[in-house]
Amino acid sequence: MGKAYYVKFETPEDLVSPILEAVRVASTSGKVKKGTNEATKAIERGTSKLIVIAEDVEPPEVVAHLPILCEEQGAAYAFVPNKEELGKSLGIDITSAAAAILDAGDAQHIVDQVTTKIAELKGGKSEQ
């Protein structure tokens, strides 16, 4: 199965674990918003440090607006392969299509590394 049309770039395997780890640590030591609606609000308000979007969301229209919104607002975003892992990283028993890290807490160094690597992936455009 190919990638959904809203996936703007391929997230390398070695970057998926740090992204999920950042979400996990930030959800315990910082501030994280769960779900597409909360992520959308965080982008629009300019409060997000990193938006994490699952690649296996059905229907894709649920999260298709997030990468576009992130580009417009200059917000950093990344993709993870599945919503089950994202839900577990958030510490919830259900899946999550998206999440927004507002305050990274103890995960700040991980978020910084991830945003730098993603900026390089997208062609050197800095997200800051």
GITAKA-V241322 format. One record per helix or strand of 2 or more residues. SS is the DSSP state (alpha for helix, beta for strand). FROM is the first residue (numbers start at 1). TO is the last residue. If there is no record, write none. Layout:
ss;from;to
SS;FROM;TO
SS;FROM;TO
This chain:
ss;from;to
alpha;13;29
beta;31;34
alpha;36;45
beta;50;54
alpha;60;62
alpha;64;73
beta;77;80
alpha;83;90
beta;98;103
alpha;105;121
